[in-house]
Amino acid sequence: MEDDIVIKLLSEDPANYKDAPLEGIRRLMSKFTNREIPRGEALDTTKIESIRMGTTVATNALLERKGEKMAMVVTKGFKDCLEIGNQSRPKIFDLAIRRPDVLYQKVIEIDERVTLEDYAEDPKRTQTKVEAMHDQSEKEDMVQGLSGEAVRILQRPNPEKIKELLKGLYDEGFRSIAVCLMHGYTFPDHEALVGKIASEIGFEHVSLSHELIAMIKLVPRATSACADAYLTPAIKKYISGFASGFEGGLGTEATKHAQGEKAARCEFMQSDGGLVDVDQFSGLKAILSGPAGGVVGYALTSYDPDTKTPVIGFDMGGTSTDVSRYGAGRYEHVFETTTAGVTIQSPQLDINTVAAGGGSRLFFRNGLFVVGPESAGAHPGPACYRKGGPLTITDANLFLGRLLPEFFPKIFGKNEDEGLDAEASKKLFEDITMEIFLRFLPCRFDDHESGLSTTVAHVEVFFKLNTLVVEALVFQAFTGAIFKLL
């Protein structure tokens, strides 16, 4: 039996290929078919049973605020609900608190209102009995909601007025909207009406809060709906470009309409660790798609059900490092998380992210060595990637001998056939050494060697970590992505 096939490539290399997963699959198929498949040629899906993958497209779009231009539709009187937020103070002693920006660019208010007839603080625990269900709201003023609560309709929305407001948004260039109305989790009729009118006007994406997360609390539902409307178009654009590289397309719908044996199944990893068909993949469930794949991978390969020793996952990428834990034979989930200043309600694996990775840039500012938060990413990447990139943590580890170039794949350079460039890293450290000497010493030194040794000493001190010794744990460090052809 042939050993496992491992193909390594940069996650971003626009000079050689447009999409890394597609390029990885092309190289695998070239090896299995014994034919070099030219780049740009659609891949033959008859030889692919299924594709399973994760992506950081949604994560990066949220972190870098590069999602779709979108607007929020909310009940009249609540247009400022997300700017006000929930008044939490996570960093109460921070002297320079910066409030995260909202994701939407405009808000429109719908003149509608429903309220719950009973209330939780009622000492008599009165429960109003209602015969009519929510789908009979056109005739009745009080109906039973999905949660079993009695809902009183105070103001029905005017369809013509809604159409006028949404048409104004459409004319301004908005193609994605998030709809979150008061008590929509139990009475979704008004949200559904707005969604129907928006689809008729031509909006490309409409996120309805009751369809995404039918839970109480307006603010988390609204932020979740906005996150979905902000990120899903970016996900769809990426998937469209990825699927165009395969004959017949990808996904359940493509296989249903495939001619002959063309088209293949394709499933994406969601933030909760489950797989979903490519046609159902949405931005709200994709924020931790990439890191979740790593958790599932080490849980299946590193956890021993006999010893039941918990596993700590350490996933260091180019921009961030994700830490997680797997124990007792089950995944640990959370149901409300804050990512890039956006608090959402959605099941996710319990993954903690630190904004420091191999591509985090190194600076000398105000007399101190500083790491990040800027990142070189995979393009141009660290200086040693031979793309003229800046000084990064990877360069420091290479310069200090902690990375061995001979163990790295030769995928760098114009022709993707060169290894890491240690001299490029050394040159930038020499430059920063001279910058320090010229800034703080009264005279100029030409002794580059002494400067270099000083830099080495500083870098050694700077990168020494306090080690926490944890007994009875398995530590699994990993990075990157794995593509498996079934």
C-alpha angles and dihedrals in degrees: 000000000000119000121252113285115235121190119183125196139153116273088228125028110143093176090066109022140004101222127027099207091049090048091050092052090047091054092047092050091047089057095046095044094042089230128108104236110211118238111259095030113122110250120243106248094193087083094050121080097183144337122219120184147147129223140200094205093109093042094053093043090054095044094046095036092235099135130122123300102255144167133213125230114204141162114283111272096028103079092118096048095110095043089052091043120172096308093242118161107207092166102036095165097045109120094200106045114176117196111223115245119250117251098231126080097204140017128208123191125222116212097232134113139182127173138191112256095211128044134213096234094058105124090207092053091225114193117194113218114223126184099189118082125222093262088064093060093116090070103028130060093206124043140163114260128218090264092054093253123134110252122198117204108220099169128015116210121248109236093205092052090048090051091051093051094046092046088056090054092048092051089053090060101262114144101166128055138177118215120201120161130178113281090359089145091071101022108040099163097098092047090049090052092053090047093051093051091046091053091049090052091053108257108163096214131022121182113200113195095216091056094048102042119354096200135128121262122070100220099056091043091050094048090047092050091047091049090052094048090046097048108029095072089053089050092049092050091052093046091048091054092044094048092049088070091067130072111247094008132255137278140044095296092050092051091050092056096034120130111233109327097332122128126045139221115264126186130183128210114246127211091258093059096256130118124240133186114266091244091059098043111121137183096246092059094040103063093100097025095123099044091043090060089056092051092051090047097054092040089059096042107032107034116093111206090198097058094027090210110169117242125222114208120211111187110181115186134168099279107017144016121229121205124192143155135226121192145140089036096284140091120252114232136190125197102203123041139165117224122176090346094308117116113205137176109228134116110265137165111261099257124158117207128206117197095233128092142150091286096051107128125240122224140171108223131166092348095309137101108242131195118204149273082178114078133202090212118195092303117080084355127177120339090257091062090080094238099105093260127163131263112286143167089269090058090050092052091046092048092050092050095249091119118055112211093205090065093053121090117254097242100124132097132047093302096037091241104105133090131228116310106231092176092061090055091047092050093055092048089052089051093051089046092057090046089057094047094047092049099048108024122077094223134038120256122209093189100109093174094060090047091050093051090050090052091050090053092049093047091048091053092042095054099043107117129205103244118222110206110213116182126212095024133116113224114207116187119188144148142186129030135293123217116202123192112205 
